[in-house]
Amino acid sequence: MSQTIKKYFSIIFFLLIFIVSLVFFLKNNQMITFNYLVASKDISLSFLLFISLGIGALLGVLAWLPRIISLKHRISRLEKQGKLYEKELDNLRVMPMKDTL
């Protein structure tokens, strides 16, 4: 798939998510009392759900961060190893062959 088609699909996908989120936000505008440890506050249900989703996404990213870092480190190490193998192969290609007969 070309980059242009991917870009259009991602734009359409994010616009669709934005529209669905906007409709959800407008349909769930009733106020609720949010009680936390030290106080309570009246906020809309959709805002509370949005904040909860954001905190959950952030915790998910933080949970995957060590794995992502280790995989990037592994990729870097394997790329260096691949370059060494390519260099060794290039050196072997220019070496004259010995006759064993």
Residue, then its C-alpha position, 0 to 999 in steps of 0.5 A: m500500500s502506498q504512503t498516500i493511501k495510508k495517509y488518507f486511511s489514517i485521516i479518515f480513521f481519525l475523523l471517524i473516531f473524532i465524530v463518534s467521540l463528539v456524538f458520545f460527548l454530546k449525548n452524555n452531558q449529565m452532571i455527576t458527583f465525582n468523589y475522590l480522596v480529599a473532596s468531591k466535584d460535580i463534572s460531566l459524565s463524558f468528561l470523566l470517561f474521557i479522563s479515565l480513558g486518557i489515564g488508561a491509555l497513558l498507563g498502557v503506554l507506560a507498561w509497554l515502554p520497557r519492552i519497546i526500549s529493549l526491542k529498539h536496543r535489540i534492533s540497533r545491536l542486530e543492525k550493527q551485527g549485520k553491518l559487520y557480517e556485510k563487511e566480512l562478506d565483502n572482504l571474503r569476496v575480494m580475497p583470492m581463492k587458494d587452489t587445493l588440488 
